[in-house]
Amino acid sequence: MKLGNLVSDQWVEGDGDGKLLTSAVSGAAVANISSDGLDFAAMIRHARNVGGANLRKFTFHERAEMLKALAKYLMEHKKEFYALSTETGATRADSWIDIDGGISTLFVFSSKGRREMPNDTVYLDGPPEFLSKNGTFVGQHIYTPKLGAAVHINAFNFPVWGMLEKLAPTLLAGVPAIVKPASSTAYLTELVVRRIEASGILPKGALQLVCGGVGDLFEHLNCQNTIAFTGSKGTAEKLQQHPRVVAESVAFTAETDSLNASILGPDATPETPEFDLFVKEVTREMTSKAGQKCTAIRRIIAP
């Protein structure tokens, strides 16, 4: 099987045989991946001219309803996500964090959009500012969607949750997304995107997918685009210093290496509930996703 790329609302394969992706459990072949030959400039244009234009037609509440409908749809198909997630090396509990946890972010942002945002296409930033004594000169700050695309570069350890946690607020804001999952587990992300596309819930151009390298994608970005990266500090710094990102002041957000610890206080002795909780959480942190998650602890400090 060769993974597809969702480009301008069409599924296309990259050129060549691509890179072989194998099962983390058995070592058997799972899929081949390639993004060679993709027209990344066309993807940016499609996101801006089609995806953005379509999303901006809807109010925050209408976009929130899309997220809710999408979450319900993915819940109906999660059995096949769990089956494929096994090949990434994830246990059932690991997959629950990734799959059910990821889908839950759609529900959460849908709820927040309907409860905390107006049923409008413009979000007011505070009250009006009166700039003259008699009130004839008044200013009002507002939030409106950027007129570009959000590029999401995601990590290998959460191929579902990592995508959906970024996608939910992006779509709610009325901005189309181009998703680039980490190659080693991209087959699970690709399956979820295929189900999203098949649902017909999102408007045309709202979501595109790159399975493989990003080619010259960055060369076509400008100040109306954003980049959300999850991965290593070194890679984040390299991408953030890309000449086009610097020259065009492309908004860049990075979630990188973290330092976390579990610390046991001296008064939390073995007979206290705090001690039992400490042991339980340390065990969970050492075993959940084999420690491969951003919140995993690196140190256990006990008196």
N, C-alpha and C positions, 0 to 999 in steps of 0.2 A: 504494500500500500504506500502511496505517495501522498503526503499531506498537501492540501490545497491552500491557496491564498485567496482571501476574499478581496477582490480588487474592483472598485467601481461597480459593486453589486453583482459581480460575476466570479464564480469559482474558477481559478486558473492554477496550473502547476508551474513551478519554476523550471528553468531549463536544466538539462542534464539529469544524471542519476541522483545528485544531491548526497547528503550525508545520511548514513544508516543510523537509526535510533534503535537501541536494544532494550529489552526488559531488564529492569534492575533486579528482578527475582531470578529469572532463568537464563538471561543472556540471549534469548531468542530475538529475532528481528521483529520489530513492531511497526516501523514505518521508515520511509525516506523523507528527507526534508530539504527543500531548496527554494530560495526566493530569487535566484539568478534570472535576469531578463525582465523583471517586473519594472513597470513604468511608474516610478515613485513620484515623479512630478505630476502625473495624471491622477494619482491617488490623492495628493494634496489638493489639486484643483477640484476633484469630485467631492471631497469632504467639504471644501469651502463653498462651492457653487451649488451643490445639490444637498448634501447632508445638513450643513448649517442653515441653508435657506428653508429646508423642510422643518427642522426642529424649531426654528424661531417663529413658526406659524402658531405654535402651541403655547398655552400658558403654563406656568409652573405646575398648577394642579393637573393639567392634562398630561404633562410629561411625567408627573408623579404617578398618575394612573397607569401609564405605560410600564413603569418600573414594577408596579404591583402585578399587572397582568403577566409581565415577563417572568417574575418570580414564581407565580403560580404555574406557569407553563413549564419552567425548568424543574420544578418540584415533581411534576408528572413524569419527567424523563430521567430523574436522578439515578434510577437503578442501573442504567447503562453507563452513567458516569462513574459509579462506584466500581463496576466491573472493570472498566479500563484503568481506573486509578490504581488498581492492584499492581499493574505493570510498572508504575513509578516507584514501587517499593513501599507504598503506604499501607498501613494496616487499616482495618475498618474504622477504628477510632481516629486515626490520622485523616482518613478521607472525610469523616464527618466534619472535622474542623474546616477542611478545604471546601467541600461541596455544600453541605447544609449551611455552614458558616458563611460561605460566599453568597448563596442565594438569600440568606437572611439580611445581608447588607442592602439588597434591593428593596426588601420590605421596609427596612428602617428608613432609608432615604425617601421612599415613597411616602411614608407616614410623616416624616419631617417636612417634606415639601408641601403636603396638604394642610398640616397644622401650623407651620411656622412661616409659610410664604404666601404671598397674595395670589389670587386667581387672575393673574395678569402676566404680561411679558416683560414688565419692568419691576425691579426691586428697589425700593426707596432706601437710601442710606441716611437714616436719621431724619429729623424734622427740617423744615425750611430754614434757611439762614437769612435773616433780615439785614440787608447791607446798607439801608438808608433809614433815616429817622422816621420818615412818614410812611414807610412800607412800600414805596414805589419801586424799589430795587431789591429783588429777592432772589436767592440762589437755592437750588435743590440738587444734592448729589444723588445719582442713581447708578445702579448696576445693570449692565446689559451684556449679552453674550459676546465673547470675542468672535471675530469674523474669520477664524481659521479653524485648525484642527488641534485636538489634544493627542499627542503621541505618547503612548503608554508602553514603556519597556519594563517587563516584569521578570520576577525571579523564578527559579526552577521549583522551589519547594511548595508553592501554592498556585498551581496552574489554573485553578478555578477562582478561589477567593481573591487571589492577587489581581485578577482581571476585573472581577465584578465590583470590588471595593473602590476601584478607580472609575469604572464605567458608570456606576450609579450617580455620583455627584456631577460627573461630566455631562451626562444626558439630561439630568435635572436642570443644569445650567443652560441647556440649549446649545451645546457644543458637540460636534461629531468627534469620534475617536478612531485612531489608527492604533491597533493593538499589536505589539510584538512580544510574544511569550518567549521565555528561555527555551532553547532548542531541545534540551534533553527530555522535557516533559510536555512539549508543544502539542503532541497528539491528543492529550486530554483537553487542552484549551481549544484546539481545532474542532473537536467533537461538540463542545458546548456552543461554540460560535455557529456551527452548522445548524444546531437546534434553534438558536436565537434567530438566525436568518430565515429558517424554514417557518418559524412561527408567524412571520409577517407583522409582528407587533410594532417594530421600530420602522420609522420612515426610511425611504431610500437614502443611502449615503451616510446614515448615522453611525455605521460601524464597518470598519475594514480590518482585515487581518493579514499580518505578514509572518509567515513561518519560515524562519531562516534569518539571514543578515539583513540589515537595513539599507545596504547599498548606498546610493547617493541621496537618501531621503533628507538628511540634514541640510543638504545644499539648497533645498527648496523651501526652507522654513523662513518665516519672518516674524515680526513683533506681534502678529495676531495669532501665532501658534504657541502652544505650551508643550513642555516635556515633563513627564512624571516618570522617574526612574527608580527601580528597586533593585539593589544588588550591592556589589562591593564598592568601597570607598574609592579605590583606584580607578575603576571603570567610570564611576560618577564624575570624578575630577577630569578624566580624559574627555568625556562627552561635553561637560560643561565648558571646557576650553576650546571646543570646536570653533574654528574661525567664524562660521556663519552664526552660531549661537551668540558669540560675543558681539559681532558686528550688528546684528539685528535685534539685540537685547531680548532674545527669546526667553520667556519665563521658564526656569528650570527648577524642579523640585526633586530632591533625592532622599530616599530612605535607604541608609547604608548600615554598615557594621554598628552593632550596639554592644554596650557593656552592661550586663545585668548580674545581680548576685542575690542569693537568699541569705539573710543574716538572722541568726538566732540570738535573741537577747539573753543575758545572764540569768534573768529571773524566769525564763521559760524552761523549767525543769521537766524531766520525763513524765511526771504525773499531771502536767498541765495540758489543757486542750491546745494551747499554742504550740507545744512541742509536737503533738500528734499532727497538727496541721502543717508544721514545718516539714516533717518526714514525708507526709503525703504529697506536698507540693514539690519537694526536691525530687521525689521519685517520678512525678509527672513530667517535670522539666527535663529529666535525663532520658526519658523514654518516648515522649510525644514527638512525632516526626523525627525520631532518632537525634533529637537535639538540633535539628536543622530548621530553626525558625528564629525570627529576629528578637523575640522576647525570651529566648532560652537563656538560662543562667550560665555564666562562665566560672563563677566562684561560689563555694558554699562556706560561709564563715560562721563558726560556732565557738563558744567559749570553752 
